[in-house]
Amino acid sequence: MIDLIIPTTSQGLLWSMLALGVYITFRVLDFADMTVEGSFPLGAAVAVSCLVKDYNPLLAILAAALAGGLAGIVTGFLHTKLRIPSLLAGILSMIALYSVNLRIMGKANVSLLGKETAFTIVESMGLDYANGVFVVGIAATLIVCLFIYWFFGTEIGAAIRATGFNPQMIRAQGVDTNVMLLFGLFMSNALTAIAGALIAQNNGFFDVGMGVGTIVIGLASVIIGEVLFGTRSFKNSLVSVVLGSIVYRFVIATVLQMGMPPNDLKLFTSVLVAIALALPMVKSKFQARKAG
Amino acid sequence: MLELKKVNKTFFPGTINEKKALIDVNLHVETGDFITIIGGNGAGKSTLLNSIAGVFPVDTGSITIDGVELTKLPEHKRARYIGRVFQDPMMGTAAGMMIEENLAIASRRGKTPGLSWALKDADRSRFRELLKELDLGLEDRLTVRVGLLSGGQRQALTLLMAAMNQPKLLLLDEHTAALDPKTAEKVLNLTQKVISKYQLTSLMITHNMRDALRFGNRLIMMNAGRIVVDVGAEEKKKLTIPDLLQLFEKAAGEELDNDRMMLG
């Protein structure tokens, strides 16, 4: 178990990009965005296709982020301009992206064997692979968290947060809530695509089905983080989400070690999220009974 | 200043629920006017204010402020000219954000947000000064989330947010209706204070006849989508509540019907 600590933490850090993305839509914007199920493999597809052509890994990740962000814009367009309900708009993008991803890759599974990735670069600097993943994970998480913290402290960032809390209020203050939603969706899906790009590089391959369940993984990380580490401030929430993503990986590693078949992982995660989402309701019922 | 010409608004046209909310409404408001608006249920008071604010487009007619055509502008673009306080204390502020963040957003009302830091130190000291004038002790609680404030405190804050950068027009839509009488009185006095301090042109809907007479320099009454009574400053000073009821009955041909209307 002890030798799993570093790799599991690294996994959590890489996946925390996704958790932060889901946090932005689900919590900040109050928008249940299914697009992530498609933008996660999209990020992987774009990054892998860049790496296969021997582009710089950093460039590959940036290209992935841009592609993911554009996917978010499409969902935002469907919702704000065409008035399609948010959940359905995300589902439409997600399904469409399945074909887009196959188009980008040409086939359902592409290997990165022998290609340079963000991790092999760090490895070539003299670290072993596992530590290399850890270092990349830490660096990516730090950069992204600092960026998010800065961005949501700006005027635009404050307006995006206000849009999530009270669109009526921020419109009355002269802000176009549709534009703010687009900003948020762009960022969220760009982050998700970065997660996809990193995970594909770590796994060493792209698979068209790798996006299945990302929304639930993201939600699980956000909720675990909030429950365990608090939501006192925006800064606190960001740290909580990253830690939540790491804890989630440890939970998964533990149940697998205990002998749960990997095929049951998604069922396990869904049940976990369902329980966590139901907790406030159960709690209030329990308190009502106690009071009554 | 504010000019409404032949404004019409019908909700659910062509359906069984069709409701003519505003019918050929003309209104001319002078700079500095503080107009109180009363009327029965569904008279069109809120529709009037929401039409001016741009919550929905009007069917026909034009709305201008100082000659600027607002009729086709979306709600967020009209915010440059208009500050608003709503009936629901939850509506005017972002509950999950701090007092200072809400004020920072309001201090930039109508400007396109950019990438500079939303909160600057200079803002904080200005906010503290402004909050002190509310006399609610909020000046020491800048970093408290607005959701933790009482309804009255939130309305006072919303009022400050609406007024702080001197909108051309202030719209108050029964902003004290959801408060207990004592708090309502406090917020009303604050409203008077803020309006005089910033010399705001204001429209205030109220369901309290006494308040309608007590505040402002002009009073209008609405009924069934029309302005039926319009009383200027001199006449308003002499009016009593029975006068007001009589005026309404004469103009509308029926008794004033508002289940929330307070006479005293």
Interface residues (C-beta under 8 A of the other chain):
Chain A: G153 T154 E155 I156 G157 A158 A159 R161 A162 G164 F165 N166 Q168 M169 I170 R171 A172 Q173 G174 V175 D176 T177
Chain B: A53 P74 E75 H76 K77 A79 R80 R84 F86 M90 M91 G92 T93 A94 A95 G96 M97 E101 N102 A104 I105 A106 R108 R109 G110 K111 P113 G114 L115 S116 W117 A118 L119 M161
